[in-house]
Amino acid sequence: MSDKQMITELQKHFDTNQYGLGRTKFIEIREQLGLLHTRKQGHTPESIREVMIKLREAYPNAGIRDMISLLFHEYQLSVSRRVVETYFVTYEAHLIRQRKARRLQRRRFWAAGVNDIWAVDQHDKWLHFGLVLHTGIEPFSGRILWIKVWHSNRNPQLILSYYLETISDFGCAYNSNGGDNSHHTDSPNLTDIPMVTQSDPGTENFGIANAQTMLRQMHDPSLAGFVQHRWMRTKKNIMPEIAWSQLRKRFTPGFEDLLNQGVDAGWYDPDNTLQLMLFRWLFIPWIQNELDRYKHHINNTRKRRDRNTILPHGVPMMIHTSAEDYGALDFKYAANRLQYHGKQLNITLIDECYALLGLPAVHRCSIWTIYLQLLEHLQERAELPPMLINVDDRSASNVNDLPLLGGLADLPDNDYYMGGVGSGRGLQEEHMHALDVLERDNEPQLDDTGNDGDTFGTASGPSLWVDRFSDTESEVDDDLDAMA
């Protein structure tokens, strides 16, 4: 992000009639904080090598764009593309050939604007470790709303807690710019929700479907009789599938290698109850922290521009929070805030043993050592409590099932559009007018010489149907387009 763009974003958070912030002063403050741009940091392939080796352990498949982002978000290093390209050619030529061999895949998704749809999905690729994942995606901006790791993703109350936690974190500041719910509120009892939620069929998603439906119907009686959730029965739940594909490419290889290390060495057996409970206690919080860092870096990194999509191009977090700056509508809906109670794995005995070890820092180089030390302490304790009750989540019956609200019909089904705008029918006349206003406001202002003025406009708004391609699936490889 340029200095001008950062100043523009900062100006949204203070009264510009009372305070000012010029570019010169901003640069002075930024440099005093040690936030130097790429040229002033002056990195070379040799100066970043030690950090690159560490990152490669965790992210063995990361390409140029991912590495530039990781260097910035993980180590606060601003490194030019040219330097990273040179590093790859010099030290990782064999990985270049592997990445260029991947095939092109394209998929299509349709959305009307920000918060039209939230799509959720589970991921079971780590089930053999006793771990499963769950995610929520805002498709239009590409923002990851949540990505969670636990030992089960089939409990509808647990899945519901992810949704409620997210809408609670988003807060309640609401400013309608043409959505169906046209009012403004700052009430602490309200929060923002999407028009509809979306998932594959499955009882684990009943909690989200029920909560989304009740919250929407409480504020819009015209929605009575229709569930405000889309069940992707014949159509694919594309956006979460793309997110899982990106995770499999960018995140999981390095972590799977680490998890397999313990299994292959015989340190961890998911069928051993003590080892399973210790593994959950130690690994789940650590992996969740790593997933949160992954989410932060994806949400705050500009995606590769794709000529096949007409969605706004920018940082997902900024598109999601400032849709109007990108010529798009935000359909978030102000609803009553609900309470949730998150679940935590809390085993006092393991806490005590961890304290005896001196509370060592947990990271990828220490986690198995800490695990083995804790296991040794636990095996020596005579007062081990019985922990054999329903630890096998794969076969145990789910006592937390929630029934789906009865007597409700699905929203109208369209050939492609699966959102909730216009009660499921898509953009209406008032939305098209709002898009026209945004497009007109974002046109460059010409001065007397015919040059465009100092405006911060963006591309025109989306049409009724928005063609969404994966930023990673739709490219031959984002790593080496400059070297191909």
N, C-alpha and C positions, 0 to 999 in steps of 0.2 A: 504494500500500500504506500502511495506517495505521501509526501508531507502535506500537499494540498488536500488529499482525500482524508487524511487523519484529522486535519483541522476542521474539515466539513463535518466529520462525525462528532468531534468534540463540541462543536457549536450547538449540537442538538441537546446538550446537557447543561448549558448555562444561558443566562439572559444576555443575548447579544446586544440588546439596547443599553445595558448597563456595563457590560464587560466586553473587552476586545481581545483578540489573540491573532497577532500577525505572524507571517511565516518566519521572519527573522527571530522573533522571540521564541517561537515554538522550537526552532532548530537549536537555539541556545539551551532551552530546557531539556530537550531530548538528549543532547550530547552531554549535559551535566549528569544525566541519569545513566550514562554509559550506553545509550541506545544509538549505536553508530550504523550508518548504512553500509552496504556491501563494499564499496570502494574504499572507505576509510578503515574497515576492518582488514582489508588487504590479504585475504587468505590465499594460499597456494595448495596444490595437491599434496604437498609434503606436510604442510601445517595442519591439515585436517585428517591425516592418515590415521592417527591413533583413535580419534573419535569415530571415524568411519569403520574401523575394525570392530569397535564396540557395537555400533548400530547394526552392522552386518550380522552379528551373532543373533540379535533379536529379530531383524527384518532381512532375511536372506534373499528375498525376491524384490526388494524395493528398487525402483528405477530412479532416473534422474530427478523427476519432479517430486517423488516421495522423499528422496534423500535430502533435497533442498529444504523441504518442509520439516523433516525430522531434525535436521541440523539446527534449524531455527527454533522449533518448539521444544526440543529436548535439551539443547545445549546453548541456545541463544546466539548461534553463529549465523551470520548472514553471508552466504557464499554464492557466488555467481554460477550460472549454469555452465559457463565455459570451464570453470575450475573443476566442477563435478564431472563434466564430460571427460576432461583430461585425466582425472583420477581414474575413472572407469576404464579408459583405454589403456592406461599405464598399469594398473594393478588388478583389473577385473575383466580382462578381455574375454575369458571363458564364459563369464556370466552374461556378457552382451549377446553372445551367440545363442544362449539358452532363451533369453527374453525375446529375441527377434523371431524365434521359432513358433511363438504362440499364434493361434489363429484368430481371425476376426469373427466376432459375433455381435449381432445387433438385436435389440429388443425395443418394444414400443410401449409407451405409457402416456396416458392422457390426464391432464389436470387443468382446472380453470384458474387457479391462483393459490397463494399461500394459505395454508390451513383449510383448504377445501377437503383434503383427505389426510388422515394419519393411517399408515399401513403398518401392521404388526405381524411378527412371525417368530417361530422358534427354530432352533438349530441344534441338531443332535449328534454332530460329528465327533464330539468329545465324550459321548456316553460311555465308551469303554474305559474312560478314566474316572467315571462317576460324576462328570460335569456336563451341564447343558447350558445353552445360551438363549437369550430372548432379546428382540430389538423392536423399536418403534421408529419409523421414518416419516418425515414430512416430505412428500415426493417433489413438490414444485421447487423448493429451495435446495433439496438434497440434504437437509439437516438431519443428523442422527439425534433423535429425541432421547432415546435411552438405549443402552446395550448392557445387558445384565448377565452375570454368571451365577449359577446356583446348582444344587444337586437335583433339581426337578424343574420342569417347565410345563407340567400338566396340571398344576393346582390353579384353578380359576381365581381364587382369592389372592394368591401371590401375583399372578399376572395383572389382576386389577390394581394391585398396589403400585405397580410400575406406572400405570396410566395416571393414577391419582397423585402420586408423588411428582410426576412431571407437570401436570396442570397446576399443582400447588406451587412448584418452583417458578413457573412462568409468571405468577402474580396476576394482578388484575388491571393494570393500566391498559386502557382500551380506547382506540380512536378509529372509528369506522371510516372507511374511504370508499364506500359503495357496496359493502356486503349486505346480506339480507338483514342483519341485526344492526340497524343504524341508530346507535346512541353512544354516549360517552359516559364513563363512570370511573371513579377512583375508589370505589368502596372496597375496604379490605376483606369483605365477605364474598367478593366475586373473583372469578378467575377466567382464563381464556381456554376455550375448547374448540376443536375443529367442527366443520359441518357434519362429517361422518367419519367413522373409523372403519377399518377394512382388515380382513384376515382370511385365512383358510378356514374351512369348517372344522369344528372341534370344540368339545365342551370346555376346554381350558380358556377359550375366548368368550364364554358366556358372561363373565363378570364385566369385561370391558363393554360388550354389546349392551348389557343392561344399564350400566352407569351412563354411557353416552346417550342412550335413548331417553332415559329419565331426565337427564340434565337439559337436553334439547327441548323435550316436550314441556318441561316446567316453564319455559320462557316463550314457547311458540305453540299454542294450542292447535294450530293448523296442521301440525305434524302428527296428531293423534291417529293411532291406527297403523303407523308405519315404524318399523325398527330403524334406527339411525345408524346402522352398521351394515356394511356390505360383506356378504359371504362369497368368497371367490371359489365357486364350485366348478364352473367350466372354464373360467378365465384364470390366468396365472396371477399370483400375487407378486408382480414383477419387481417392484422397487426393493422390498426386503430381500428377494432373491439376488438382486444385483449387489446389495449391501453385503450379503453373506459371501458372494463371489469375491468382492473386493477384500473382505476380511481374510478369506482363505489365501488370497494372493499376498496381501501386505502384512498380516499380523500373525496368523496361526503357525506358519512353518517353523519359525524359531522357537515358539512356545511348545509346539508338539514335540520337537526334538528334546527340549528340556524335560517334559513330562515323561517321555519314553525312556529317558535316562534312568529315572527311578524305577520304572516298571521292569526294564531290561536287567537292571542290577539286582532285582529281587527285594528292593526296599519297600515297594508299595504294591499291595494286592487288594483290589477293590472288594474282594470277597472276605478279607480279614476285617472284622468290625472295628477293632481298635485302630488299625492303620487307616481305614476309611474315614473314621471320625476325626482323627488327627489331620489327615490330608485335607478334609473340608475346612477344618478350623484354620489351618495355616495357608493353604493355597487359594481358597476362594477370595478372601480379602485382598491378597496380593494381586491375583489376576484381575479382580474388579478394578483395582487402582490402575493397572496397566491398560485395561479397556477404557477407563475414563480418560486417560491420557491420549489414547488412540482416537476416541470420540472428539476430544478437544482439538486435536491437530487436523482431523478431517473437516470438522465444522468451521475451522478458521483458516482454511487453505483454499485459494481460488482454484477451481477445477480447470482442466485443460479445455480451451475453447473448441467447440464441436460445430462444424458448419452444418451438420444434419439436425440440429435442434434449434428451436426458436425460444427456448426458455432463457431467462436472464442469465448472463454470464457474470459471475462474481463469487464472493465468499459466501458459503451457505448460511452462516450465522447472520450476516448482514442482509442478505436477501430475505431471510425469515423475519427479521425484526424491523426492516425498513423496506417493505415491498414497494411502496410508492416511489422510492428512489430508483427503482428498476422498471418503472412503467407497468407495474402489476398490482392486482387487487389483493387485499388481505381479508379473508372470510372468517377470521377468528370470531368466536361467539362468546359473549360475556355470560357466565353461568354461576350459580351458587357454588361456593367452595365446599368441598367435602373433606372429611377427615380420613386419614389412613393410618395404619399402624404397621410399619415395616417389620419383617422377621429377621432376627439375628441368630446365628449359631453361637450359643454361649455355653461353654463348658468350663466351670470354675476350676476343675482339676488341671486342665491343660493350661489355663491362665497362670496357676500357681507354679507349674513347672517352667513355663516361659519366663516368669519373674526370676526363678532360681538361676536361669541361664544369663541373667543380666539384661533382659529385653534387647537382644541383638537386632540390628537392622536387617530387614528382610529384602533381598534383591535376588536377581537371577543367579548370581554366583554363590550365594549363601543359603538359599532356601532349602536345598536337600540336606545340607549339613545341619541346619537347625532342626529340620524334620527328624533326622536320625538321632540327634541329641535328645529331643523331646520324647521320641519313641522309647529310648533307653530309660529315661526317667520314669515314664508311665509304666513300663513293664516291671520296674522295681517297686512300684507302689502296691502295698497289700490291699488298700481300700478301693481298688478299681470298681466303679459302679457298673451295674448292668446296663449295657447300651445296645441291646439286641432287639429293640422294639421298632419294627417298621423302618429299618435302615435301608432296605432294598426298595427304592422308589420305583424301580422298573417293573416290579411284580405286585407290590402292595396295592390293595384297592384304595382309591382316593376317597378319603372321608370328608373332603372339602368341596365336593361337587356343588355347583350352583345351578338351579334350574333357569332356563331362558324365559324371559317374560312371554306370557302367552297372549294369543289373540292379536298378534301384530303381523302385518304383511310386509314383504320386502319393498324397498323403494323401486320406482320404475326402472326397468332394465333397458339400457341402450346398447348399441353395437360396440361402442368403445368407451364412452364416458361412464365412470363409476363413482363420481363425486356426489356431493349433496347440495350443490347450488341449485336454486330454483326447485327445491323439493326433489332433486335427482334428475331434473330435465336439462340442466346446464345453464349457461349464462343467459340472462334475460335482458330486456331493452335497457333497464337502468344500469346494468353492469357494463354494457357496451358503451353507454354514454360516459360512464366514469372512466373507462379505458381511453375514450377519445379525449377527455379532459387531461388525463395524465400524459397522453402522447403530445397534445398541443403544448402543455406546460414544459415538456422536456425538449421541445424544438430549440436548436441553437438560436440565440438572439443576435442578429446581424447589426453591426454598427454602420456608420455612414460609408465606410470603405468597402463594405461587403464581407468583412471578416466576422467570424463568430465571436461573440462576447465571452466574458469569463463566467460561464455557467457550468453547472455540474449535472447536466442532463444525461439521460441514459437512453437506451434503445426503446422503440415503441412497445406498447403492451402486447400481450399474447392474443391470439384469435380464440374462437370458441373452443377449438380442440388444440391441445398442445402436444406436440410430438416430443417424447422424452427418450433419449438414448443414454445408455450407461456411459459415464466418462471413461471407464476402463474397458468395458465390453466392446465399445464401438471403435476402439483404436487398435491399430496393428500393434503398437507399443508406444506408450507415452514417454518411454525412456530415451529412445534413440532416433527420433524423427530427424534430428539435425545431423545424425551420423550415417543414416541409411544410404 
